[in-house]
Amino acid sequence: MVNFGNKTLELLKVIYKDEALQSAESILSSLYEKWREYNHVKETKISEKDVMLIVYGDGIQGGTEKPLRTLKKFLDNNCCEEITNVHLLPICPSTSDDGFSVADYRRVDENLGDWADIEDLSKNYGIMLDAVVNHTSKSHHWFNASVEGMEAYKNYYIESDPNLDYSMITRPRTLPLLTKFVTSEGEKYYWTTFSEDQVDLNFANPKVLAEMIEVLLFYASKGAKFIRLDAIGFAYKKLGTSCMHLEETHAIVKLMRLFVEAFFPGTYIITETNVPHADNISYFGNGDEAHLVYQFPLPPLVLFSLQCGDTRKLTKWAQSLEDTPLKEGNTYFNFLASHDGVGVRPLEGILSEEEKEILFEGVVKNGGRISYKTNPDGSSSPYELNISYMNGVTNPSKGNQEKFERFMAAQGIMLSLQGLPGIYYHSLLGSENWYEGVEDSGINRRINREKLNYEKIVEELKDPSSLRYMVFTQYKALLKIRGAHSAFSPYAGQNVLNLSPSLFAVERYNSETKEKIIAIINVTDKEVELLKPIEGIELLSSNQREFISKLKPYQIAWILV
């Protein structure tokens, strides 16, 4: 406890001063005493066998059955050997933003199921839950109590004067930063970074910090193996700054990890910061913040590579990762698609403005949408690209075979890189743009958030000619082979190679087992000959040692050397 207490105090001093510091120390000391009986050790190390499926709790529905049970049935019956972990997108009662406007952190939305369903899922799969830490719904009882003047909830949210200068603040959307609410003391303005329904919590109040740390502990107690800190970069606000990635925010993440590891060792913290690479990896801290960070430049760069048939930008960026070696216990969360769109900000300093325009035009041509954010000067600029990843890489008018080959080439790149692979359920199931969702809601992000019918999906997965069958079958085959080779461990090393602009190539090696695999993916519709043949076993097509000298269009080659 002495060492824990010293670390806690050291971090609290970054956030609080004087009376607030004393209060924070007292509050967190009480929190420690409340949870000290817990010491639930979980499986500690992820491996090459680990894969994360990203899915809404009601992403797959069937009849009157609660969706969480339907999801478990689908996983158990169709891919329980390949999918080891499940990121359940927000499961709590919510009033907007498809779950990210939380009205109660401690309950499961009854339309999805209950905590027993979550715990049941956690018996067979490592569960990742979202901790939406930046804000709550305006319907949350904390906010209602705060605006009604209840002393216990005073300063839980950020009140601010609309006449102050907010020009330096980073804005993720084009909506107003401040929203007016009627309180017991009259009209007041509150920070609403993401929407008028999502009111920002005030981490300058130690009670709020303690509340959110306890939410994380509660989730871990309910079976969460991974906890995702949603939009954590925005957490601490200070006028006169960008209000992004402040030292106080980093101290908050460190405190969250400190408490979670004290009572639930083996639980992973993952930060969601859709920002340029240098800012993103800052959340590794000194090995004392996030265990994993999202690899946000990967989705747009892979998309650009497939659009152009040229991997040079992707290769150069991937090689730059070697400039910042990972500390022990840290790795990346690799993904191509998620419930959000494909972020554009991570491309800063990687693609030129002209290259970004090529990417944007390709997305629009393939039926996608572009969402914008407000800049400090009042102008707008693209924030994310909204499109199914299938149609991001291939126009919807093309045939299934071309869609399949190009899409799987993209997935092959993601699966080959160092880190834990995250697969959005619509990618696993080969979904295309859902235009109806956008038209009905007016929300661009709905283009890849379609809720799927269990019976219909199961039938489609029986049809060898369907795109869903083709993608699902190949994806499972890739995951099975990947999981059998230690060179693909999330902690195994990597060396990105320059073989050809038409190819993406990376050497993966496990220093413990000495296994080495060279992964090569052709992103073009032409056969590509290697300048120098590689001797080895191509795991996806042969069990014999041979010289691999060329790759077919869109071929993935995993060569055990």
N, C-alpha and C positions, 0 to 999 in steps of 0.2 A: 504493500500500500504506500510505503514511503516514496519509492521510485515513481509509482503511478501518480501520487499526489504532486511530486515535484514536476513531472512532465506536464501534468494538467495545469498547474500554476504558471509554468513557463509559457504555455500556449495562450492561456487566458490573458496574460499581460500584453499580448499582441493585440487583443480585441478590446479590452476594458481598462479603465483607469479608476483610481481612487475608490469611491463608494461602490461603483458598479463592479469593480474587481473583487472587492470583499464579498459582495452579494453573489457574484458568479461562483466564487470559490466555495461558498457555503452551499449554494444550490446544487452544484455538481458533486460535492462531498456527500450530500444527502442522497443524490441519485446513485452514487456508487454503493452506499450502504443498502439501498433498496434492492439492488440487483446482485449483490456480492455472493449470494448463494448459488447463482447460476454459473456453471462452468461446463457448458455442453461442447465438447470437442467434436468437430466435424472432420470428415476426410480432408486432409490438408492440401494436397497438391493435384492440380489438374494435369492432364496428360494428353498425348496425341489422340486418345479415344474420346476426348471431350469435344462436344459440339453444342452450341446454344441455338435452340429454335426460338425465334421471336414471334409472339402470337398474342392476339387479344383473347381474353377469357371467353368471349363469345364469338371468336373468329370462325369456329366450326360449330354449327347448330343442328340439332335433330329433334323434331317433335316437341314434346312437353318436358323432356329431360333437361335438367340444368346444364348449361353449356360447359361448365368446367368438367362435368362427368362425361359429356360427349367428347370433349377434347382428350381426356384420358383414354377413353375407349378407342379413339382414332389412333393415338400414339401407340397404345398397347397392341392393337391389332395390325398396325401397318409399318411401324418404324422404331419399335422399342429398342432394337439392337443398335441402330445408327444414331438416334437422338438421345443424348445423355442428360441434357439440361434444357430447361424451358424458361424463357423470359416471358412472364405473364405481364403484358402491358397493364396499366393501372386497373386494379381490381376493386378499389374502394368506391363508395357512392360518389358521384360527380355530377356537376351541373352543366358542364360544357367541355369543349376541347377534347372530345373522345377519351375522357377519363382523367385528364390532367388538370382539372379544376376540382380538387378533392373537398368533399363536404364532411368527411369523417375518416380519419386515418386508421381507426381501430376496427372498422367493420368492412366486410366484403359486401359488395353490391348484391342484394338478394336475387337480382335477375341473373347473376352468374352462378351463384352457389353460396357456400359458406366456408369458414375456416377449416372445417373437417375435410372439405374437398381439396383445399390447398395442402393440408397435411397428408392426405391420401396420395396426391400427386408427388409429394416430396419423398415418398417411400421408394419410388422408382426413378425419379428424375431430380437433378439438382435444380432448385427453383430460384429464379431471380425476380425480385419484386422492386417496383419503383418507389423511391422515397421522393415525393414531389416537395422539395424543401424550400423553394423560393417563395411560394405563395399558397394560399388556400382559396377555395371558393368563397365568394361573398356570402354564401349561405352557411358557411361553417359556423358552429356555435361560438368559436373564439371571436370571430368578427362581429357576430350579433351582440355578444356580451361587451365587446370593446366599444362599439358605437352607442350602446345603451348606457355606457358610463360605469360599468362594473369595475371596481378597483383592481380586482385580481387580474383583469385582462387589459389594463391600461398599458399603452405603448406596445401592444403585441403587433401592431401594424404601423407602417410608416406614413405619418401625416406630413404634409408639406405645403408650402406657400406657392401658389401658381405663378407668382410674380418673380420668383427667383430664376437664375440662369441655369438651364438644364442642357445647354448646347453641347457639352462635352460627353454626355452620357451615350453609351452604345445602345442602340435601339434594334431589337430583333424583328420588329413588325412596324407597320405604318399607322398603328392605332395610337391614340393619345397616351402619354406617360402617366398623367394624373387623371383621376376620376372623382367627381364630386358625390359625396354621400351625406344624407341627413343623419345627424347624431343627436344625442341628448343635449349637446352643447351647441346645436346649430349646424350649419353646413360646414363640412370639412373636405379637404382634398387628400386622397390617398394614392400612393404609388400603385400603379397597375401595369407592370412591365409588359405583360402578354395580352391582357384584355381587361375590359371593365368588370368582368366576372371573376378575375383572378387577382386577388389583392396581396401585395407583397408583405411577407413577414418581416419583422424588425429584429434582426440579430444583434442589434445594439442593446437589446433587452436580454439579460442572461436567462430569464425564464423561457424565452423562445428557443434559445440554444438548447436548454435542458429538455424542453418538450420534443424537439426534433431528434435529439440523441436518443430519447426514450422510444420514439417511433421506430428508429432503426433496431433497437434492442428487442422491441415487441415483434417486429417482422422476423428477426433471427430466431426468436423463441417459437414462432409459428412454422419454422422449417425453411426459411430463406437461406440458401447457401451463398447467394450473390445479392448485393443490394446496390441498385443503380441510383446515383445521386443526380436527379433530373435538373438540368439547367443550373447546375451548382455555381457556375462562373458568375452569376448575377447576385449571389446571396447577400453580400454585404454592400451597403450603399454609403457613399460619402460624396457630397457635393464638391465640385471642383475636380473630380476625377471622371474616368470613363465608367466607373462603377462595375468594372469587369476585372476579375482575377486579382482583386486586392489582397494584400498580405493577410488581412483579417479573414478573407474567404479561405485562403490556404490553411490558416490556423483552425478554422471551423472543421475543414475536412480532416485534419490531423487529429482533432479531438474526437470526431466521430469514429475514426478508425481505432483510436486508443481505447475507447469504451467498448466498441464491438469486439475487438480482439481480447479484451480483458475477460469477457463473459462468454463469448462464442468464438473461440479460436478456430480458424479454418473457414471463417466467413470472409468472402471477398467483397471489397469495396470497388465499384467501378464508376468513374466520373463521366458525365455526358456534357462535353464542352465543344460545341460545333464551331470551332474557331481555327485560325491559322496554327500550323503544326507546333511552333515554338511555345505558344501559349498552352496548347493542348497537353503537351508532354510535361509541362511544368507541374501538372497535378500528380506526377509520380513523386514529387518532392524529393526528399533524400532517402527514398525507400520507405517513407513513413506516411504517405498520403494514399492515393489510389493503388490498388494491386494491379488494376487494368485501366487503360484509357482507350476510348474509341479511336480507331484509325480513320479519321474523317476525310483526309484527302483521297483515300482509296476509291470510294464509289465514283466521284466525278472523273478521276484520272483513268480508271478502267473503262468507263463509259466513253471518254474521249478517245482512248486507244482503239476501241472497237469501231467507233464512228469513222476514224481516220485510217485505220489499218496501220497504225504507227505507234510503237511503244516507247519512243525516246523520252518523252516527258515523264511517263510512268517509271521507266528505268532510272532516270536521273534522280527523281524524288526518292524511290525505294533505296537507291544507293546512299542517299543522304542520311537515312536512318542509322547507318553504321557510324555516323559522326557522334551520336549520343548513345553509347552502349547502355543497355538496360541493367539496372541493379538486380541482384538476386531477389527472386520473388515477384518481379514485375514483368508484365508482358502486355501485348496489344490485344484489343478486341477488334478483330477484322470483320468487316461486313460490307455488303454492296447495297442492300436495300433494307428499309425499316418502315415503321409506321409513318415517319416523316418523309419529306422529299429528299432529294440529293442536294446536300449543302454546297453553296458556292463559295462562301468565305474562306474555307480551307485552301482554295486554289490561289489565294493571294501570294504573289512572289513565285508561283510555279507556272501558271499559264499567263500568256500575254492577254491584253484586252481583246485582240483580234481572235486569238484562239478560244477565248471564252465565248465570243460571239458565234463561232463555228459550233461550239457545244450547244449553246442556247437554240440556235436555228435548227440543229438536228433534233433536239427534244420537241420543239414545236411542230416540226415536219412529221414527227412520229406520233402526234396526237397528245403531247404533253402540255403542261401549263407552267408558267413562271410566276413565282411569288416574290414580292418586293419588301424591302425594309426602308425605314427612314434614316437618312444620314444626318450628321450634326448640322449641315448647312441647309437642311430642309428638303434636299433632293431625295429621289428614290433610286435604289439600285437592286438588282436581282439578289435574292437571299437564298432561294432554293428552287430546284427543278422538280416539278410534280409529275411523275410518270411511273408506270410499272417498269421494273428493270428489264423485263422481257422486251417491252416496246422501246425502252431507252436504247437498246443495242440493235434492234431490228424493227423496221417499219411494219405496222400491223397488217399491211396488204401482202406481205411475203408468205411463202408456204411454211408449213410446220417444220420441215427438215432444216431449212435455213435458220428459222427462229431458234430451234433447238441447238444447232451447232454453235451459233454465235453466242447464245446465252450461256451454254455450258463452258465455252472457252473463258468467258468472263468469270464464272464461278471457279474454274480451275485455277485462275490467278489468285483469287482470294484464299482458296484452300491450301495453296502452296506456301504462303507467307508465314513468317514467325508470328505466333499469337493464337488466340482462341477464336475459331470461326463462329460467326453469328449468322444464322440463315433465317430470313423473314419467311413466314409460312407461305406467302404468295410466291416466293421464289422457289421454295421446295416443291410447290404444286404447279409451277409453270403458269401462273395467272397473267392475264393481260390487262390493259387499261379498263377501268370501270367508269365509263363516262356518265352513266346514270347517277352514280353517287355524287359526282361533281354538279351535275345539272340540278338535281333535287335539293342539294344543300347550299350550293354556291361556295362550297369549301374545296379549294384545289387539292388539298391533301387526301380527300376521299377517293381520289383516282386509284389508290392502291390500298384501300381499306375495306374492300367488299367482305361481307360476312358470307361464309360458304355453307351450303347445305350438306350435311353429313352423307345422306343417302346418294345424292347426286355425285359428290366427290368420289365416293367409293366405286360407283358405277364407271365413272370416267377413268379411274385408275385401273380398271379391268380391260380397257380398250387400247390395244397396242398402237392404234393409229392416232390416238389423241395426244395433244401436246402435253397434257398433264402426265399421262403415262410415261412418255418419253423422258421428260425431265425428272420425274420422281424416281423412276427406275435407275437412271444414270447417276443421279445424285446419291442414292443409297449405295450404289456400287463404288463410287468414289470415296464415300465416307468409310465404307468397310475396309477398303485397301489402305486408306490414310491412317485409320485407327490401328492398323497392324504394324506400323513402322515408327520407331522411336525418333527417327530424323525429323518427323513432323511434330514432335513435342512442342508445346507453346514456349518452352524455355530453350529449345535447341537453337543453335546459331544459324545465321544465314549470310550468304554472300551473293549479292545480286550481280549477274553477269551481263556483259554486252556482247551478244551474239549476232543480232541483226535488228534493224528497226521493225521488222515484221514479227519478231519473237520477243516474248518476255521470258527471261530465264533466271532462276535462282537456285543456288546450291544450299541445301539444308544439311546440317551435320550435328550429330549428337556426340558431344565430347565424352560422355560416360559410356555409351554403348559402341561408339566408333562407327555407327551407321551413317552413310552419306547417300543422299538422293539429289539428283539434278532434275529440277522441274522445268519444263519448257512448254510454252503455250504459243501456238500460231494464231495471231489475231487477224489474219487475212484470208481471202477466198482462193489463195494460190498456194501451191506446194512450195515449201521453202527448204533449200538444201543447206546443211550445216557446212561451214568452212572446214571444220575438222570433225570427223565422226567421233561419237562417244561410245565407248564400250561399256556395256552393262545390261541389266535386265529391265526391260520396259514393263513396268508392273501392270499397266492397264491393258496390255495386248499379248504378253508373252511371259512364259516362265523360263525362257532360255536366254543365256548370255549371248549377246550379239553386238554388232556395230550399228548404232543408230545414226543414219547419215542425212535423213530428211524428214520433214513433218508435213502431213497432209493439211489441207485447209482446216483451220480451227481445231487442229488436233491438240490434245493435252498429252504430254509424255512425262511420266514419272520414272526416271531411270535410276535404278539402284546400282551404284558403281562400287 
